């Protein structure tokens, strides 16, 4: 499969931020029609209710349902600490069509991430991922599942070397702003793939490095996972119109971009 780095492609209906709105319950709706609704999920927001987080009261599914006034069906997933485009269908038929499109790799996803170290200019990682069970949520799952194919493309957008010795091995610390394009959609794929390449995503408490996470908290006040689902490209399931949904970055991203002089790379 070809490496795809151009996201404002020919024929795409690129939706402007003027079409988005903030609902009264605070959810950021970036697109809505009679069949679909997409939100900009904030970092830390669960997609749906989970018995693992009984104390939580805010969930993307319920907030979106309340904002649009009808039942909504999630057609893909975003990890709790990941922000960005989250797409819902308004009926079961559309939900099934979109879920099948995701499974068939017909929907293009583009993420921004800040990772440790200087990444090569661009590349492709084909590295199968074994099933990674959660001690509680997956206690009844089949632990003998074979590793599943997982493919990620990346493009390095910008780099910075900071005069701080986060590691005892180096007098400075290096970071890269990268665009990540997952061809497959495995659990924690981008986070695990970046860790496999020894360029873990900053803020990743499961697959990252605590020293760099602490450095960003202490020096920049940023404790979130620096992974954002920025674009979603697909064809509308009813009329086949090409759509590009874009989720704006939050204030912590813009604060870091200003500190690192990366503002021009955020689109």
Secondary structure, 3 states (H helix, E strand, C coil): CCCCCCCCCCCCEECCHHHCEECCCCCEEEEECCCEEEEEECCCCECCCCHHHCCCCCEHHHHHHHHHCCCCEECCCCCCCCEEEEEEECCHHHHHHHHHHHHCCCCEEEEEEEEECCCCCEEEEECCECCCCCCCCCCCCCCCCCCECCEEEEEEEEEEEECCCCCCCCCCEEEEEEEEEECCCCCCHHHHHHHHCCCCECCCCCCCCHHHHHHHHHHHCCCCCCEEEEEEEEECCCCCCEEEEECCCCHHHHHHHHHHCCHHHCC
